[in-house]
Amino acid sequence: MNDGELLEVEALNAYYGPAHVLHGLNFTVGEEPVSIIGRNGMGKSTMCYAIIGMHPSRVSGSVRFGGLELVGKPSYKIARAGLALVPQGRRLFGSLSVDEHLKIAGRKGNGQWDARRIYELFPRLAKRRNSGATQLSGGEQQMLAVGRALLGHPKLLIMDEPSEGLAPRIVDELVETILRLAEEGVRILLVEQNLGVATAIAERHLVMIAGEIAAELTSAELTSDPELQRRYLGVEPLSG
């Protein structure tokens, strides 16, 4: 493993039955946050699940995490190794309260995260601790999804479209929280369509098209080139 590289993905392929979704992905995640950007249907969520050992019917290639090969290992062993996913759509249990989610997700050990710290990180959740997940706002649900993932004491946090469906003010708060986590040593792999969020969090951006990494760009390259924004994301240029 290269110095500083926590996650190394090499020649990663993933299939759903006969459908070949990921085509030989190669990338690394080290000290700094990395974003994966691309339009809907390009295989970004499949990549997340392939890394954490869930869903795709067949995976080939290599995913090394801290030098440990993950391909072929069950998802619970991957989680214990220090990798966590905040899934697209949050995937909360509607019948459980905030507090119950955190109690179920809590894991014993010497990690720094417990329910008390989650409530300190997200004071709004502390006020809603007895509320069911379906009673929460979209922003509160995302806070709970992030808090639940942190209780696994992750070394690397994969976040799949965390800003989806959130109001701009809540998105700004989420970005601040993710940056704070990165400063505290949690490494971040961010999957995002919101270019403003991606460039606020990461400097290095991998563009996924049809299950392949088509380009690697810096924030400066993306924000300064409207044609790249249209070509890779189908969006109008960032203003300002």
Backbone bond lengths (Angstrom), bond angles and torsions (degrees), N, CA, C in turn:
res aa  C-N    CA-C-N  psi(-1)  N-CA   C-N-CA  omega(-1)  CA-C   N-CA-C  phi
1 M - - - 1.458 - - 1.517 109.74 -
2 N 1.319 118.38 135.65 1.447 122.40 178.18 1.521 109.98 -66.53
3 D 1.325 115.91 148.10 1.455 120.25 179.26 1.517 110.48 -56.72
4 G 1.326 116.19 130.28 1.456 120.92 176.44 1.511 114.62 85.71
5 E 1.333 118.89 -10.82 1.456 121.29 -178.39 1.529 109.23 -89.64
6 L 1.316 117.19 114.48 1.457 120.68 179.36 1.525 111.40 -84.69
7 L 1.345 116.04 -41.67 1.466 121.37 -178.13 1.520 109.04 -117.95
8 E 1.332 115.68 129.01 1.458 121.26 176.06 1.524 108.90 -126.99
9 V 1.329 115.15 115.83 1.465 121.86 178.76 1.525 107.60 -106.57
10 E 1.329 115.76 127.13 1.461 120.07 -175.79 1.523 110.50 -136.76
11 A 1.337 115.40 123.70 1.473 122.46 175.81 1.525 111.57 51.08
12 L 1.340 116.65 44.13 1.466 121.11 -176.37 1.523 110.62 -81.44
13 N 1.336 115.31 122.61 1.458 123.09 174.88 1.522 108.55 -119.58
14 A 1.330 116.77 145.53 1.459 120.56 176.75 1.518 109.37 -141.46
15 Y 1.323 114.43 145.57 1.461 121.79 -175.26 1.526 109.77 -132.58
16 Y 1.319 115.99 145.36 1.457 123.11 163.50 1.521 106.21 -113.02
17 G 1.327 116.54 101.54 1.457 118.71 -172.78 1.519 108.93 59.58
18 P 1.339 117.65 -130.25 1.465 119.72 -179.84 1.534 113.44 -80.21
19 A 1.325 117.66 -9.16 1.465 120.89 -176.37 1.528 110.32 -78.87
20 H 1.311 116.25 119.79 1.461 123.65 179.92 1.531 107.37 -91.21
21 V 1.354 117.20 105.87 1.468 121.73 -170.17 1.525 112.10 -96.54
22 L 1.319 117.77 -46.08 1.466 121.56 178.42 1.516 109.48 -106.14
23 H 1.335 116.51 136.02 1.460 121.53 -171.95 1.531 110.48 -122.38
24 G 1.302 116.84 84.71 1.456 120.73 170.62 1.512 114.91 64.31
25 L 1.338 118.00 50.79 1.465 120.86 -179.22 1.525 111.02 -70.30
26 N 1.338 114.62 139.24 1.456 121.77 176.08 1.525 108.69 -136.06
27 F 1.330 117.03 119.36 1.464 120.92 174.07 1.518 109.19 -167.30
28 T 1.320 115.35 167.76 1.459 121.52 178.59 1.525 109.35 -132.33
29 V 1.325 115.31 158.11 1.464 122.52 171.77 1.520 107.14 -129.03
30 G 1.325 115.48 124.66 1.448 120.83 179.63 1.513 112.08 -115.20
31 E 1.318 116.67 -132.73 1.461 121.62 -176.13 1.525 112.41 -68.65
32 E 1.323 117.00 -39.28 1.464 121.60 -172.80 1.527 111.94 -92.44
33 P 1.346 116.90 149.58 1.466 119.55 176.70 1.529 112.08 -57.80
34 V 1.323 115.25 145.73 1.466 122.77 176.94 1.523 107.54 -126.23
35 S 1.337 117.12 139.37 1.465 119.49 176.46 1.521 110.23 -114.06
36 I 1.333 114.20 146.61 1.465 122.90 170.63 1.521 106.07 -111.24
37 I 1.306 117.35 119.24 1.457 120.82 -178.44 1.525 109.59 -118.49
38 G 1.319 114.77 156.99 1.463 120.06 179.66 1.515 110.43 162.25
39 R 1.316 115.71 164.11 1.457 120.52 -179.89 1.522 110.84 -73.07
40 N 1.334 115.78 172.79 1.461 120.84 176.09 1.526 110.71 -60.85
41 G 1.317 116.32 147.59 1.456 121.03 173.60 1.513 115.32 78.15
42 M 1.335 117.35 15.44 1.465 120.26 -177.39 1.526 113.38 -94.51
43 G 1.342 117.38 -4.84 1.453 120.06 177.59 1.513 114.68 103.82
44 K 1.327 117.68 9.51 1.466 120.26 -175.50 1.524 111.57 -65.74
45 S 1.340 117.92 -45.85 1.466 119.82 179.43 1.523 111.17 -68.18
46 T 1.323 117.52 -37.11 1.459 120.35 175.61 1.518 110.60 -58.96
47 M 1.333 116.84 -39.76 1.463 120.72 177.04 1.528 110.64 -60.14
48 C 1.341 117.06 -44.23 1.470 120.62 179.27 1.523 110.57 -58.70
49 Y 1.328 116.56 -47.49 1.459 120.52 -177.13 1.522 111.98 -70.39
50 A 1.319 117.18 -33.09 1.461 119.66 177.36 1.527 110.39 -65.05
51 I 1.321 117.28 -38.29 1.464 120.83 -179.47 1.525 110.85 -66.64
52 I 1.338 117.15 -40.45 1.464 119.30 -175.01 1.533 112.86 -92.41
53 G 1.337 116.81 5.17 1.462 119.83 173.04 1.508 115.44 80.86
54 M 1.333 117.50 34.45 1.464 120.75 -179.30 1.527 110.71 -130.92
55 H 1.316 115.52 146.78 1.464 126.36 164.99 1.528 118.00 78.12
56 P 1.347 121.75 -62.69 1.467 116.50 -176.12 1.524 110.89 -55.94
57 S 1.344 116.06 139.71 1.465 119.49 -175.36 1.520 112.20 -72.41
58 R 1.327 116.98 -24.35 1.464 119.77 178.20 1.515 109.77 -150.65
59 V 1.318 116.64 135.66 1.457 122.95 179.24 1.515 108.26 -131.71
60 S 1.326 116.87 136.45 1.462 121.29 174.31 1.517 109.06 -132.25
61 G 1.305 115.76 165.49 1.455 120.76 -175.71 1.512 109.92 102.54
62 S 1.323 116.13 -158.47 1.452 120.92 -174.55 1.522 110.86 -134.01
63 V 1.337 115.76 136.41 1.462 123.08 169.93 1.527 106.09 -129.91
64 R 1.320 116.59 106.51 1.463 121.08 -179.62 1.525 109.19 -105.33
65 F 1.320 114.63 129.99 1.464 121.86 -177.36 1.519 108.00 -124.57
66 G 1.328 116.05 108.53 1.456 119.34 -174.24 1.510 112.30 60.14
67 G 1.330 116.67 30.22 1.452 122.19 -179.15 1.513 114.35 88.32
68 L 1.340 118.30 -9.02 1.456 122.72 -179.17 1.525 110.38 -91.64
69 E 1.330 117.09 127.88 1.459 120.79 177.30 1.528 109.97 -73.85
70 L 1.342 116.61 125.91 1.459 121.23 -177.15 1.519 113.83 -97.42
71 V 1.319 118.37 -27.09 1.471 120.47 -176.80 1.526 109.10 -61.00
72 G 1.331 114.92 126.06 1.454 120.96 -178.68 1.509 114.21 95.39
73 K 1.328 117.55 -10.83 1.462 120.29 178.23 1.526 110.21 -88.74
74 P 1.337 117.83 147.34 1.473 120.27 177.07 1.526 111.30 -68.76
75 S 1.319 115.87 155.16 1.465 120.91 -173.65 1.524 112.30 -61.97
76 Y 1.349 118.86 -32.42 1.458 118.98 -177.83 1.525 110.90 -68.76
77 K 1.327 118.09 -31.88 1.461 120.30 176.63 1.528 110.58 -72.77
78 I 1.329 116.59 -34.72 1.463 120.64 176.59 1.525 109.84 -65.04
79 A 1.333 116.91 -41.35 1.465 120.31 177.75 1.523 110.76 -63.18
80 R 1.322 117.04 -41.78 1.464 120.78 179.90 1.521 111.86 -65.59
81 A 1.324 116.59 -25.65 1.465 120.07 178.54 1.524 111.80 -72.99
82 G 1.349 116.76 -14.85 1.457 119.59 175.73 1.511 115.17 113.23
83 L 1.321 117.69 27.38 1.461 122.07 179.44 1.521 108.82 -120.93
84 A 1.342 117.23 130.97 1.464 121.21 -177.61 1.517 110.23 -133.74
85 L 1.331 115.93 150.57 1.462 123.07 179.60 1.519 110.35 -119.44
86 V 1.341 115.80 131.73 1.458 121.87 165.28 1.525 105.33 -99.36
87 P 1.350 117.97 103.03 1.470 119.48 -169.16 1.523 113.37 -75.42
88 Q 1.301 115.31 155.36 1.463 120.48 172.51 1.526 108.95 -60.78
89 G 1.317 116.68 134.74 1.450 120.61 -179.29 1.515 114.05 83.79
90 R 1.338 117.70 0.74 1.478 126.21 172.84 1.521 114.46 73.22
91 R 1.332 119.44 -39.70 1.469 123.27 175.65 1.528 112.33 54.50
92 L 1.321 116.65 51.85 1.464 121.72 177.69 1.524 110.60 -90.26
93 F 1.331 116.03 164.48 1.458 121.90 177.69 1.528 108.59 -94.97
94 G 1.318 115.87 114.46 1.462 120.17 -174.98 1.512 114.14 -62.78
95 S 1.319 118.14 -25.95 1.463 121.32 -176.33 1.526 112.82 -85.95
96 L 1.339 117.42 -6.43 1.453 120.51 -176.24 1.525 111.56 -105.78
97 S 1.328 115.66 147.09 1.451 121.20 175.83 1.525 110.35 -78.76
98 V 1.321 115.74 170.68 1.462 120.69 175.35 1.526 109.79 -56.10
99 D 1.327 115.95 -49.74 1.461 120.54 -177.25 1.530 111.49 -61.65
100 E 1.320 116.89 -39.07 1.463 120.40 179.61 1.526 111.36 -66.60
101 H 1.337 117.35 -38.82 1.464 120.15 175.57 1.528 110.76 -57.11
102 L 1.321 115.47 -45.95 1.459 119.42 -175.84 1.528 111.47 -71.28
103 K 1.329 117.27 -34.20 1.463 119.69 177.48 1.522 110.93 -65.95
104 I 1.328 116.94 -40.93 1.465 120.77 -179.73 1.532 110.45 -67.52
105 A 1.347 116.27 -39.21 1.465 120.32 -175.21 1.514 112.95 -78.64
106 G 1.324 117.46 -20.77 1.457 120.65 -176.75 1.509 112.20 -59.79
107 R 1.323 115.72 137.94 1.465 120.86 -178.55 1.519 109.06 -128.63
108 K 1.319 116.05 132.20 1.453 120.37 -179.87 1.520 110.37 -68.13
109 G 1.303 114.89 153.81 1.459 120.28 179.16 1.512 110.06 147.51
110 N 1.314 115.08 -168.28 1.455 120.38 -177.45 1.521 112.40 -98.63
111 G 1.344 117.02 16.73 1.454 119.97 179.99 1.514 112.42 -68.58
112 Q 1.314 114.59 164.30 1.459 119.90 -174.58 1.519 113.11 -87.18
113 W 1.336 118.46 -7.84 1.455 120.29 -171.75 1.525 111.55 -104.14
114 D 1.333 115.67 131.09 1.462 123.18 170.57 1.524 107.23 -144.05
115 A 1.324 116.92 177.30 1.466 120.19 -175.70 1.534 111.31 -59.37
116 R 1.332 116.47 -37.56 1.470 119.47 179.97 1.525 111.21 -59.39
117 R 1.338 116.51 -44.07 1.471 119.88 179.92 1.517 111.69 -68.26
118 I 1.334 116.95 -34.66 1.461 119.68 177.94 1.529 109.60 -63.84
119 Y 1.328 116.54 -41.59 1.465 119.47 178.64 1.523 111.38 -68.08
120 E 1.314 118.29 -29.98 1.458 120.87 174.88 1.524 110.67 -69.72
121 L 1.331 115.90 -39.24 1.464 120.59 179.15 1.520 111.51 -68.65
122 F 1.344 115.60 -37.59 1.471 121.52 -178.60 1.527 109.40 -125.38
123 P 1.341 118.91 80.23 1.470 121.11 -178.35 1.529 113.30 -56.30
124 R 1.331 116.35 -28.22 1.465 118.91 179.59 1.528 111.21 -64.81
125 L 1.330 116.57 -33.88 1.459 119.72 177.49 1.521 111.27 -67.07
126 A 1.333 116.39 -35.77 1.468 119.75 179.34 1.526 110.50 -60.04
127 K 1.323 116.97 -36.81 1.464 121.24 179.12 1.530 111.53 -72.51
128 R 1.339 116.32 -22.07 1.470 120.41 -177.49 1.522 111.72 -110.07
129 R 1.320 118.05 21.12 1.464 121.35 -170.53 1.521 113.33 -60.26
130 N 1.316 117.98 -26.92 1.467 121.03 -179.81 1.524 113.08 -97.31
131 S 1.327 116.72 2.61 1.467 121.40 -179.44 1.523 110.53 -84.91
132 G 1.331 116.28 145.18 1.457 120.78 175.32 1.513 110.88 -72.47
133 A 1.322 115.68 156.99 1.464 120.03 -176.68 1.526 112.24 -59.94
134 T 1.331 117.39 -34.42 1.462 119.88 -178.79 1.524 112.32 -73.99
135 Q 1.329 117.48 -12.64 1.457 121.28 177.94 1.523 112.64 -88.80
136 L 1.326 116.59 -7.16 1.457 121.06 -177.54 1.521 111.59 -84.45
137 S 1.314 115.83 153.42 1.463 120.48 171.31 1.524 109.38 -71.02
138 G 1.323 116.07 168.51 1.463 119.29 178.69 1.518 111.85 -59.50
139 G 1.332 116.53 -40.72 1.457 120.04 178.91 1.512 111.94 -65.04
140 E 1.332 117.23 -41.27 1.463 120.80 178.58 1.523 111.46 -66.44
141 Q 1.323 116.69 -37.27 1.459 119.68 176.62 1.529 110.97 -62.89
142 Q 1.333 116.35 -39.80 1.465 118.57 178.76 1.522 111.18 -67.61
143 M 1.335 116.90 -38.40 1.469 119.85 175.37 1.522 110.35 -58.96
144 L 1.334 116.81 -42.60 1.458 120.68 -179.47 1.528 110.80 -66.21
145 A 1.332 116.80 -39.96 1.468 120.17 178.89 1.532 110.77 -63.33
146 V 1.327 116.65 -40.38 1.468 120.54 177.53 1.528 109.96 -67.09
147 G 1.348 116.37 -45.52 1.457 120.10 179.86 1.512 112.38 -60.33
148 R 1.320 116.42 -42.09 1.466 120.68 178.60 1.521 110.72 -59.93
149 A 1.346 117.15 -42.61 1.461 120.70 179.74 1.528 111.37 -66.12
150 L 1.327 117.46 -38.62 1.458 120.49 -178.06 1.524 112.22 -65.85
151 L 1.326 117.57 -26.55 1.461 120.30 -179.64 1.525 112.93 -67.22
152 G 1.329 117.12 -11.43 1.453 120.46 172.78 1.520 112.89 -84.36
153 H 1.349 117.12 4.73 1.471 123.59 179.59 1.528 111.37 55.45
154 P 1.348 117.84 54.09 1.470 119.10 -174.19 1.523 113.45 -74.43
155 K 1.328 114.26 145.38 1.458 121.12 167.79 1.530 109.57 -85.12
156 L 1.331 115.47 -30.72 1.467 121.69 178.28 1.519 108.66 -131.08
157 L 1.327 115.98 129.04 1.457 122.23 178.94 1.529 108.22 -111.82
158 I 1.341 116.26 118.44 1.462 121.83 174.82 1.526 107.41 -95.06
159 M 1.310 116.87 125.75 1.465 121.54 -177.47 1.524 108.47 -120.45
160 D 1.337 116.45 117.08 1.459 122.73 -174.97 1.526 109.65 -101.78
161 E 1.328 116.43 105.27 1.467 124.29 178.86 1.536 111.55 53.01
162 P 1.328 119.24 55.04 1.470 119.91 -176.57 1.518 114.95 -66.38
163 S 1.336 118.08 -23.81 1.466 119.70 -177.68 1.523 113.48 -89.27
164 E 1.322 117.11 -2.21 1.467 121.56 -173.99 1.530 111.70 -58.51
165 G 1.317 116.73 125.61 1.455 122.08 174.20 1.513 115.50 76.25
166 L 1.324 118.34 10.26 1.460 120.43 -176.91 1.529 111.14 -101.13
167 A 1.324 115.63 149.41 1.453 121.47 176.42 1.526 110.06 -66.91
168 P 1.337 117.79 150.92 1.475 120.14 -177.14 1.523 114.03 -53.53
169 R 1.326 118.29 -39.89 1.467 120.35 -179.33 1.524 110.68 -64.25
170 I 1.323 116.90 -40.03 1.458 121.05 179.68 1.524 110.17 -69.59
171 V 1.337 116.43 -36.20 1.462 120.24 176.83 1.523 110.25 -61.01
172 D 1.340 116.67 -42.41 1.467 119.98 178.72 1.530 111.02 -61.36
173 E 1.328 116.89 -41.37 1.466 120.71 178.30 1.528 110.62 -64.47
174 L 1.326 116.11 -40.11 1.462 120.66 179.70 1.525 110.73 -63.71
175 V 1.320 116.88 -42.56 1.463 120.94 178.72 1.527 110.20 -60.23
176 E 1.337 116.77 -44.11 1.464 120.47 178.60 1.534 110.95 -60.30
177 T 1.324 116.35 -40.83 1.463 120.43 -179.98 1.524 111.28 -65.50
178 I 1.334 117.26 -43.93 1.463 120.81 -179.62 1.523 110.13 -63.42
179 L 1.327 117.44 -41.20 1.459 120.70 178.60 1.529 111.00 -64.54
180 R 1.331 116.26 -37.24 1.462 120.06 177.70 1.531 110.48 -64.98
181 L 1.334 116.91 -41.83 1.459 120.22 178.04 1.529 110.81 -61.88
182 A 1.333 115.72 -41.18 1.468 119.42 178.62 1.527 110.94 -62.71
183 E 1.328 116.84 -39.37 1.466 120.66 178.23 1.528 111.42 -65.28
184 E 1.340 116.36 -29.28 1.465 120.78 -179.64 1.523 112.83 -85.45
185 G 1.340 116.69 2.49 1.454 119.74 173.16 1.515 116.15 104.53
186 V 1.344 117.88 -0.26 1.464 119.94 174.79 1.527 108.01 -80.68
187 R 1.311 116.50 119.87 1.464 118.99 179.59 1.528 109.33 -81.26
188 I 1.333 115.48 146.05 1.459 121.51 -168.52 1.523 111.01 -123.37
189 L 1.344 115.27 128.80 1.466 121.98 165.41 1.514 106.15 -115.30
190 L 1.329 116.31 111.55 1.460 123.42 -172.15 1.521 110.36 -106.37
191 V 1.326 116.39 126.49 1.463 121.72 172.59 1.518 107.07 -106.19
192 E 1.331 117.50 119.78 1.464 120.60 -172.28 1.521 111.86 -148.46
193 Q 1.328 115.27 144.47 1.457 120.92 167.01 1.518 111.67 -98.26
194 N 1.340 116.15 -22.30 1.453 121.12 -179.93 1.526 108.24 -77.18
195 L 1.322 115.72 105.78 1.458 120.38 -174.21 1.523 111.66 -65.49
196 G 1.340 116.83 -34.13 1.455 119.72 177.86 1.515 111.78 -62.17
197 V 1.329 116.95 -40.92 1.466 121.42 177.99 1.524 110.01 -67.54
198 A 1.324 116.57 -46.66 1.469 120.34 -177.83 1.523 111.47 -59.07
199 T 1.334 117.39 -44.73 1.460 119.99 -176.83 1.524 112.26 -76.91
200 A 1.338 117.61 -21.51 1.470 120.08 176.01 1.525 111.21 -74.06
201 I 1.327 117.03 -27.40 1.459 121.15 -174.89 1.525 112.31 -99.11
202 A 1.315 117.04 -41.18 1.475 121.23 -173.35 1.521 110.40 -120.46
203 E 1.313 114.77 154.49 1.461 121.92 174.01 1.526 110.79 -100.93
204 R 1.329 115.48 -24.91 1.468 121.52 -177.06 1.518 109.39 -108.54
205 H 1.344 116.82 128.08 1.464 122.08 -173.78 1.527 110.40 -129.96
206 L 1.330 115.20 127.58 1.457 122.00 176.88 1.521 108.31 -105.22
207 V 1.316 116.64 125.79 1.462 121.93 -177.17 1.522 109.08 -95.12
208 M 1.346 116.27 122.15 1.462 120.09 179.17 1.525 110.30 -103.32
209 I 1.321 115.28 127.55 1.463 122.50 176.91 1.523 107.72 -132.70
210 A 1.337 115.77 122.28 1.467 121.98 176.64 1.523 112.49 49.58
211 G 1.345 115.76 45.98 1.454 120.45 174.62 1.507 115.65 77.49
212 E 1.334 117.54 12.67 1.455 121.39 178.45 1.522 110.43 -129.36
213 I 1.325 117.02 152.48 1.456 121.17 171.71 1.520 107.24 -82.30
214 A 1.334 115.92 108.57 1.457 120.68 -173.20 1.522 112.99 -89.60
215 A 1.332 116.48 -23.51 1.465 119.27 -177.75 1.520 109.30 -163.13
216 E 1.318 115.93 156.07 1.466 122.68 170.80 1.519 107.30 -124.26
217 L 1.339 116.29 124.20 1.449 121.69 -172.24 1.524 110.72 -133.13
218 T 1.316 116.13 155.93 1.454 121.11 172.42 1.524 109.65 -90.63
219 S 1.319 115.86 165.61 1.466 119.73 176.71 1.520 110.99 -59.24
220 A 1.332 116.71 -41.11 1.462 120.07 -179.43 1.523 111.20 -61.77
221 E 1.327 116.85 -41.02 1.465 120.13 179.56 1.518 111.57 -64.76
222 L 1.328 116.57 -40.51 1.459 120.40 -178.97 1.525 112.20 -69.89
223 T 1.328 116.03 -47.22 1.462 118.87 -173.52 1.517 112.42 -74.27
224 S 1.322 117.47 -21.04 1.468 119.80 -177.57 1.521 113.42 -93.62
225 D 1.334 117.71 -5.09 1.459 120.38 -174.36 1.530 110.72 -125.04
226 P 1.329 117.96 95.46 1.469 121.18 -179.60 1.519 113.47 -58.19
227 E 1.322 117.57 -32.31 1.458 119.93 -179.02 1.520 111.05 -67.31
228 L 1.335 117.83 -37.90 1.460 120.66 175.80 1.520 110.78 -62.56
229 Q 1.319 116.72 -40.65 1.459 120.54 179.66 1.518 110.70 -62.74
230 R 1.318 117.30 -42.43 1.470 120.49 178.89 1.529 111.05 -68.28
231 R 1.319 116.59 -43.00 1.459 120.97 -174.87 1.527 111.92 -66.30
232 Y 1.324 116.40 -44.33 1.458 119.70 -172.68 1.519 114.44 -92.09
233 L 1.333 116.63 -28.09 1.457 119.33 -176.00 1.516 113.68 -120.57
234 G 1.328 117.07 -12.98 1.460 119.78 -179.68 1.515 112.26 67.22
235 V 1.339 116.59 31.41 1.455 120.38 -178.14 1.516 109.61 -117.80
236 E 1.327 114.47 159.27 1.447 119.65 172.86 1.527 108.90 -72.91
237 P 1.323 118.18 154.19 1.454 121.00 -175.33 1.519 112.65 -57.76
238 L 1.343 115.05 149.86 1.450 120.43 171.90 1.511 109.56 -65.10
239 S 1.309 116.88 136.40 1.452 120.47 177.42 1.509 109.64 -86.07
240 G 1.317 115.10 156.98 1.449 120.35 176.47 1.488 111.63 79.57
